Amino acid sequence: MTEAPQNRPGLAILFIVIGMTAISLNDMLIKQLSGGYALHQIVFSRSAIGIGLSLVLVHFEGGFHLLRTRQPGLHVLRGVMIVISNMTFFVALAAMPLAEATALFFVAPLFITLLSIPLLGEKVGPLRLGAVAVGFVGVIIMQRPWASSEALEVSRLVLLLPIVAAVTYALNQLMTRRLGVTAKASVLSVYIQAMFIVVSLGFYAVAGDGRFVGEGASASLTFLLRAWVWPAPGDGWVFIALGVNSAVIGYCLSQAYRLGDAATVAPFEYVLLPMAVIWGLVIFGELPAWEVWIGIALILSAGLFVFLRERQKAKAITRGYGLRR
């Protein structure tokens, strides 16, 4: 008999907000390091620390026997999706303003909400679908599809990378919901961290000496393939902070999608967007264009509507039963 997924929307929303805050710090710190270190070196360092902390959480959530799984293939596929998502997003981040890259990525919650209907059988009412549509209009505005290539600061290929990241991230979170029926959040985090370590070591074996970075290479390609170097004294703490943050992200996101249905949790990922704007302005001196501001307003309005709708409907639900509409 298959165990039913948990449905605790309030706690799921809390975890996703904490996770988004941690992601905003993660993105800001990685963008800071992108000028001097290889992406696969950063990924390896943070995941090596993160997996240790995640294993501690496994111990407290029931013991290391929880790491045994009857669905290894799905865990691996989920890990591949999140690795592709992270790699493509961070490569784009090296060449793009933080707020703009984050805005382009924000097609991900829309994909999660919509794909949860055919893939997970979740019910999403017309009002919530309408709110998602409004948010999608905001994302399109921030992508500026009407602008010529010459008017853009980066190539169309780089602009496409956050969209690839969004699609693979959405698939990852839908698989999280499926696996979360039987797997603890700490276990899901361990599998993700392990996949990051394997992939980053593979990059090191092939390109760790910087042999593929030539003169005139783009910022994104250089960030992806430059040689590993020993961190400067002041940067060592940043690597450690990224590792701790990685464990927080892996746990909170896994827990959020274990405890709440994807269509409810996904819109609250929008809180990451204003955080990205703040970091971009304060740390990097990047002021978003007017199109970005309009898009942010639409997306935040849509997210707020979904929250109010969820709270209103929750009052009519018998205690212990999930909201399905």
Secondary structure by P-SEA (a helix, b strand, c coil): ccccbbbbaaaaaaaaaaaaaaaaaaaaaaaaacccccaaaaaaaaaaaaaaaaaaaaaaaccccccccccaaaaaaaaaaaaaaaaaaaaaaacccaaaaaaaacaaaaaaaaaccccccccccaaaaaaaaaaaaaaaaaaccccccccccccccccaaaaaaaaaaaaaaaaaaaacccccaaaaaaaaaaaaaaaaaaaaacccccccccccccaaaaaabbbbbcccccaaaaaaaaaaaaaaaaaaaaaaaacccaaaaaaacaaaaaaaaaaaaacccccccaaaaaaaaaaaaaaaaaaaaaaaaaaaccccccccc
